[in-house]
């Protein structure tokens, strides 16, 4: 029986594991993950907004065992792509094909910026209790959501967070005394989605009196004074800082021989194959160029890529039909009042991604909820 080893238990790894087990039950599949549970990124924002606790959208990866996938809770310490072997804290695991879906971590320099009083990593679910306490206590000053650099995960999420924080502070009855602002190093809110979507988001920010600092990379955070300094030397104060660190490649990738000069794995953008035989890579640990830079680091892309990579691994091992990733993607852009706008398009299109936006409504909010539940059930029960 041929063996497939999946490194990573996020969108890409879970989608690949399901594809392999349902379409090719004669393959032996092992998934290694340092995390023992999975939740979708937007579930953190629902927790922060008070919509639903994070635990309600969290599933244990041990459920993979019930689906015929061997789950190894361990950290990957080394990868040998030539032999499709990984060294882990649980021992050496050998396979006949390898999928690297290790995601990305926060930039260490940006984590350091967020080490001061009143500052939090918006994307770290472990920091939610502290964020809740800080937002519950704030009654003056400013809450600042700050994109510290790029690339960063889920481009719409910081803007969604600013709008949800605004809504929360209004419910607490303190919004008239507490300002809300968001900073970004980018010239517009959502360059990856194009000018129309960017104007749409900017309009909601303005409507809710949320200050936007565009083209404002953060160079320093003074936690004692609670002041952020931007690249042009200007500053702004905060009472609560919700930072979004730039993403960094997993350190284990650097020593694997799979990394390009960028530091990321750069697989074929259609097949997700690396330069090594029967080795594929998907999701946030990759850099896949497109007309305006690179594909966004977002779960929907990782999941679609995971399914394509799984089909191509099966083709390598079993001679079945190959698959291609076409660059299509979408996102649910959450706005005040539990309404969602739907953004989708061809992110491989030239001369720039061809993206459309459907106006926000509550039906699309329900579709976002259904998307989460359907995939959690399919992947983990």
Order of alpha helices (4+ residues) and beta strands (2+ residues): beta-alpha-beta-beta-alpha-beta-beta-beta-beta-beta-beta-beta-alpha-beta-alpha-beta-alpha-beta-alpha-beta-beta-beta-beta-beta-beta-alpha-beta-beta-beta-alpha-beta-beta-beta-alpha
